[in-house]
Each structure stands twice: as structure tokens, then as C-alpha cells.
Amino acid sequence: MLYVVCGYPAAGKSTYCRTVVMNDPDAIVFDMDAMRAAMTGRSEPHAERMTRSIGRMLNDTAHRIEATFTEYGIRDLYLIRMVPTDDEMIDYIQRDDVRVLLLNTPKEVCLARAQQRGDFDLYAFGKACGRVDRFRRTFPGEFVEVSPLSLPLVFEVRRAGQLEHFPTTRMWETF
């Protein structure tokens, strides 16, 4: 199963995925944000252009991995990204082997977390939050909304208007 894990900056996407994968030896995480950060540096000349190029390269790599990960014996892939593009989301909706998860950590909590990071940029944070808000409006009902209540113990999931609580090690067996 491919899990596309989305949310605001500093929503807890990486923490969530690490917690789930820690208890599942047949799962891996592909963290596009962490890879982009590792491959670029703010002090480099032309960092903005380089970041865009690396972003496109990582998207291409992610698409190849999405298509082939089960061939390598990997049962579950957790792909961390802020939000998929509209075209990617339309493709995900049509696939039975994909779940799009949206962490709904409150924006003010994400802002406080992001401000504690050394590279905080309010403009970039606002732009990223706008992309997530647009995604939520454009694709209502096409993703599973996940609320991290008390990592790593319990997640609250809203499906079809009903709230359900799951321990993180077993939460996807019911889907």
C-alpha cells in the first residue's frame, strides 16, 4: 500500500511516519522534504534554482518508487510530501493501492513548531499552508484526515463524519 502523508509544514508528518514504520519491518519512508533539505543549502549560490531542480528530480524519483516498490519486497511505502499535485491526486483517487493521509495538526501549532527551526521563513510557511488549504478544498472526502493526539500512542481518524481512534501500530488494518 502507498500512503501519501500530507500536511502543513511542521505538522508532524516525519514523526508520524517514523512511529508507524518503527513497528512495521515491511514498510519504508520516502521523505521528500528531508531529501530536498539534505541536497540543498541556503548558503549555496543559486539555491532557489537548485531547490526547484532538485524538487523536480525528487518528484520523478518518487513516481518511479511508487510504481515499483512492491517489486522489492516492500509492502508499505510512506511518501511524505506537503500535498500532491492535482494530477497526482486524480491518479491516486483512481488507485486501490493508495491512501492519502492528511495530518490536521492546527496551523497555530505548526507555526509555533516551524518558528523553532533555524531556517523559518514566514512567507514560505504561509505559501505552503495555502497549498494545503487549497488541497483540502479541492479534494474534500478524497483523503483520510488524521489527528495526532498523543504520538506515538493514538491517532484520531475522521471518516465519513465518524471519529475513530487507533493505536499507531495497527491503525491501517481496518481500511
C-alpha positions as CSV (number, residue, x, y, z in Angstrom):
1,M,0.0,0.0,0.0
2,L,1.2,3.5,-0.8
3,Y,0.4,6.0,1.9
4,V,0.9,9.7,0.8
5,V,1.3,11.6,4.1
6,C,0.5,15.3,3.7
7,G,0.0,18.3,5.9
8,Y,1.2,21.8,6.9
9,P,4.9,22.4,7.5
10,A,5.8,21.1,11.0
11,A,2.6,19.1,11.2
12,G,4.4,16.0,12.3
13,K,4.5,14.1,9.0
14,S,8.0,12.7,9.6
15,T,7.4,11.9,13.3
16,Y,4.1,10.1,12.3
17,C,5.8,8.0,9.6
18,R,8.8,7.1,11.8
19,T,6.5,6.0,14.6
20,V,4.4,3.8,12.2
21,V,7.4,2.3,10.3
22,M,9.3,1.6,13.5
23,N,6.7,-1.1,14.3
24,D,6.5,-2.4,10.7
25,P,9.5,-4.2,9.2
26,D,7.8,-4.4,5.8
27,A,7.4,-0.6,5.4
28,I,9.8,2.3,4.5
29,V,9.6,6.1,4.4
30,F,10.5,8.3,1.5
31,D,10.7,11.8,2.9
32,M,10.9,14.3,0.1
33,D,11.3,17.3,2.4
34,A,14.2,15.8,4.2
35,M,15.9,14.7,1.0
36,R,15.4,18.2,-0.5
37,A,16.9,19.7,2.6
38,A,19.9,17.3,2.5
39,M,20.6,18.0,-1.1
40,T,20.5,21.9,-1.0
41,G,21.9,24.5,1.3
42,R,20.8,28.0,1.9
43,S,24.3,29.3,1.5
44,E,24.9,27.9,-1.9
45,P,24.8,30.3,-4.9
46,H,21.6,29.9,-7.0
47,A,20.0,27.9,-4.1
48,E,16.5,28.8,-5.2
49,R,17.0,27.5,-8.8
50,M,18.8,24.4,-7.4
51,T,16.0,23.7,-5.0
52,R,13.4,23.8,-7.8
53,S,15.6,21.4,-9.9
54,I,16.1,19.0,-7.1
55,G,12.3,19.2,-6.3
56,R,11.5,18.1,-9.8
57,M,14.2,15.3,-9.7
58,L,12.8,14.1,-6.4
59,N,9.2,14.1,-7.8
60,D,10.4,11.9,-10.7
61,T,12.2,9.6,-8.3
62,A,9.1,9.3,-6.1
63,H,6.9,8.4,-9.1
64,R,9.4,5.6,-10.1
65,I,9.4,4.3,-6.5
66,E,5.6,4.5,-6.2
67,A,5.3,2.3,-9.3
68,T,7.9,-0.3,-8.3
69,F,8.3,-0.5,-4.5
70,T,6.4,-3.8,-4.2
71,E,8.7,-5.5,-6.6
72,Y,11.5,-5.1,-4.0
73,G,9.5,-6.8,-1.2
74,I,8.3,-3.6,0.4
75,R,4.7,-4.0,1.5
76,D,4.0,-0.4,2.6
77,L,5.6,2.9,1.4
78,Y,5.0,6.1,3.3
79,L,5.7,9.0,1.0
80,I,6.0,12.3,2.9
81,R,5.1,15.5,1.0
82,M,3.2,18.6,1.7
83,V,0.5,17.9,-0.8
84,P,0.3,16.1,-4.1
85,T,-0.3,18.0,-7.3
86,D,-3.8,17.9,-8.7
87,D,-2.8,15.4,-11.4
88,E,-1.1,13.2,-8.9
89,M,-4.2,13.3,-6.6
90,I,-6.5,12.4,-9.5
91,D,-4.2,9.4,-10.2
92,Y,-4.2,8.4,-6.5
93,I,-8.0,8.6,-6.3
94,Q,-8.3,6.0,-9.1
95,R,-5.9,3.5,-7.5
96,D,-7.0,1.0,-4.9
97,D,-3.4,0.7,-3.5
98,V,-3.1,4.3,-2.3
99,R,-4.3,6.1,0.8
100,V,-3.8,9.8,1.1
101,L,-3.5,10.9,4.7
102,L,-3.7,14.5,5.7
103,L,-2.4,15.3,9.2
104,N,-4.7,18.0,10.5
105,T,-2.4,19.5,13.1
106,P,-3.7,23.0,13.9
107,K,-2.0,25.7,11.9
108,E,-1.0,27.7,15.0
109,V,0.7,24.6,16.4
110,C,2.6,24.1,13.2
111,L,3.6,27.8,13.1
112,A,5.0,27.6,16.7
113,R,7.0,24.5,15.7
114,A,8.2,26.0,12.5
115,Q,9.4,29.2,14.3
116,Q,11.7,27.0,16.5
117,R,13.5,25.8,13.4
118,G,16.7,27.7,12.4
119,D,15.5,28.3,8.8
120,F,12.0,29.6,9.5
121,D,10.5,31.8,6.7
122,L,7.1,33.3,7.4
123,Y,6.4,33.9,3.7
124,A,7.3,30.3,2.7
125,F,5.2,29.0,5.7
126,G,2.2,31.0,4.6
127,K,2.5,29.9,1.0
128,A,2.9,26.2,2.0
129,C,-0.2,26.5,4.3
130,G,-2.1,28.0,1.4
131,R,-1.3,25.0,-0.8
132,V,-2.5,22.6,1.9
133,D,-5.7,24.6,2.4
134,R,-6.4,24.6,-1.3
135,F,-5.8,20.9,-1.5
136,R,-8.3,20.4,1.4
137,R,-10.9,22.5,-0.5
138,T,-10.2,20.9,-3.9
139,F,-10.4,17.2,-2.9
140,P,-12.9,17.0,0.0
141,G,-13.6,13.4,1.1
142,E,-10.8,12.0,-1.0
143,F,-8.3,11.7,1.8
144,V,-8.2,10.3,5.3
145,E,-7.9,13.1,7.9
146,V,-5.5,12.1,10.7
147,S,-5.2,13.9,14.0
148,P,-2.1,13.1,16.0
149,L,-3.4,13.2,19.6
150,S,-0.5,11.8,21.6
151,L,2.3,10.4,19.5
152,P,3.2,7.7,19.5
153,L,0.2,6.1,21.2
154,V,-3.1,7.0,19.5
155,F,-4.4,8.7,16.3
156,E,-7.8,10.1,15.8
157,V,-9.2,9.5,12.3
158,R,-12.3,11.2,10.8
159,R,-14.0,9.0,8.2
160,A,-17.4,9.8,6.8
161,G,-18.1,12.1,9.7
162,Q,-17.3,9.5,12.4
163,L,-14.3,9.7,14.7
164,E,-12.3,6.6,15.3
165,H,-9.2,6.1,17.5
166,F,-6.4,3.7,16.6
167,P,-3.1,2.7,18.1
168,T,-0.4,3.7,15.7
169,T,0.9,0.1,15.2
170,R,-2.4,-1.2,13.9
171,M,-4.4,1.8,12.6
172,W,-4.4,0.8,8.9
173,E,-5.6,-2.8,9.2
174,T,-9.2,-1.5,9.3
175,F,-9.0,0.4,6.0
